[in-house]
Amino acid sequence: MENIKNILNKFDMEYVEDYKPTWVKAKLKNKEDILNVVKALKKEGVKTCSTISPTDFIDENKIEVNYFLEDLFNKRNVWLKVDIPRELENCEIDSITPLMPSADWHELEAYSTFGVKFKGHPNLRYFLISRDYYGKFPFRKDFDWKEHEKNLMQNIAEITEEYFDEYEEYEENVGHDGSRTVLNWGPTHPASGPIRLKVYTNGENVEKIDPDIGYVWRALEHLAERKDFIGTIVAVERICFMDNPNPMICYSQAVEEIAGKEITEFAKYMRVILGETGRIASHLISLGGFFGTMGLQTFSMWCLDIREYFLDVLEDYSGARIATACIEPGGVRYPLNDYKAWFESINKAIKKFEDTKDDITDIFMKNPLMNTRAKGNGVFTLDDVAKYYLAGPIARASGAKIDVRIDEPYAAYDKLEMDYVTCENGDARDRLYIIFKELQQAMDLIKQAMAKIEEGISEGEMDPKKDHLIKMPKRMPAGEAVARVEWARGEMLMHLVTQEKATSPYRLKLKAPSVNHTMVLDKLLKGKTLSDIPLLYGSMHICQGDLDR
Amino acid sequence: MFFDIIEKVVRVTKALKEPRIATKDVTHEKMHHSPIFRGKHEIRYDICTGCEACAKICPVDAIVMEPLPIKRPKALPEVNLGVCIFCGLCEDVCPTKPQKAIKLSGGTFEMITDGKDEAIKEYWVKPEVPEEWIQKKKKEEEEKARKKAEMLAKKKAETEAKKKAEEAKAKEDKPANVENKSEAAEGDTK
């Protein structure tokens, strides 16, 4: 930590201060210094860029760019800020992509939505957002959404036409001789989800992959700004439905930090239970999806069957199975009127999994066909993890000891016994095994949290009918906060900015892991054959909901 | 041989007695039933106060306040089911106690309408307010208003009378005091 501070102090900084145990917050005076700062930090070991989040301060006529840089293995993180002018002509800053490849798509996103030009970016282009927003920079505060939406149908027609033009262009460029062609893998491929991989192939060999994303772009970061602090939970939970409660935990933590409130012990343990239930629900789909993409649907059905029991748990608590909206700033949303019955249904769900566990191990985890195809295929090393910021299970499959639950404990994870779950090889098979291992860890955590709650109730420290929520102020003070959670697919980071006496967020940046996992597909699939695409794509556990937001 | 045949016959007859799964109607039997399932809204016109809290908090603006010809509640919420995301925040903020005027939990999950765009736009939950209830409320309100007016008039009259009396007091000055005393004395004797 001290080393990082010393490095930062060498440059012309407005302030350098500690922020949480694992962060250093600093503000750079001159934007020209950014490359030198990042270079020096990289030498020290901060090799990864988590995300880049511009904030548009229209009253002060400036855009503040926030860099979240992380040293994954030593748990030292830097939050670097720098002001740049707001006018479109001067709104530019040096790109850090040549130094940190993990910043690539995050810079493109900042450019498309805020118009921050990154000088020196290898391929600066409009990206992610719908084509009719190109060049209009929709997340700037002076963009008129209502005016834009008036021409909705015309815009859609134009997008369709452009697609056909692009298609014809490929036909002409590639020609009819030889075996080179451009394949569109998705968005209607059964294994793809709403994403289109433009696969440049020569015969069966993949030469290049160019993911076309943005099919489910909903501008969630902007939607959050239009809602009040409680209503925003329904926007953030829609990042991805597979793991539903965890984004709300992340957002609620950010709001609580700004308001300066501490939630009750009972709510903390409840967040652990709900978060882990969400993780299980997501992992079961990943697990089944891995085989589903290989063409074996039986296991998908098994997993969905088990998942059903965990969704019942969520339904018993919140009244909804998928879009639960069960966590809000100040605790958890509902009281636990009959905690024994709820714990019973959790135990039932866990038992359902335990009963099928042996069969899963025998039939699927030792499956010879899967082993032949996945073993040693698509390997990520520890260097790749740091270079592209692979997060969560993907990183842990390569042996990286990264887990926000342990590195920066939130909710009640610091009071529970848990350890990093890792595999060694980092191939596609390990990315399947790690999911299976984490499922068991999640159930163990749920059991521990349930025991703690029961203990607390019997000792009279917790009241499940009253302790669930503390009162939050309606109007927030000015401030900003960064919250991180270990989401099912990796680290989720939210950067929340509020203004004095605000009733809705001024800016909410959502960083989700699938962006980086899609970014590496080109590296992962280059030189492989077409039949490897579904397998390796499935092994990355990508969800388009959090990829596009 | 003979034993085998008997066993087969027994098995077949047993199987025939089993409930036929394929013909069992499971559409109305829920696999899992949560008593707080957030389903179709129930709006109670008789306890709603028309405070608009639900319309204000709705994150997708699915709730519209439909004005009534009476004063309290002056408007009732109507929910556009094509827009609603069933988050239940409206139920959370509803101030009526102990029952909520707008309620999702325990609601039905059966919501079927035409798949066309217009049909979805026209798919609303509207509280069915009987005409008699409105008339009754109107009458009550009229009565209340009349009573209030009467009270006001009474009060006005009283205050005016008081004023007059005071003025008279001021005019009559001393003799009035004597009169008052004599009155008081009469009251005592009675």
Interface residues (C-beta under 8 A of the other chain):
Chain A: K227 D228 I230 G231 T232 I233 V234 A235 E308 D312 E315 D316 S318 G319 A320 A323 A325 R333 Y334
Chain B: M31 H32 S34 I36 F37 R38 I57 C58 P59 V60 I85 F86 C87 G88 L89 D92 L104 S105
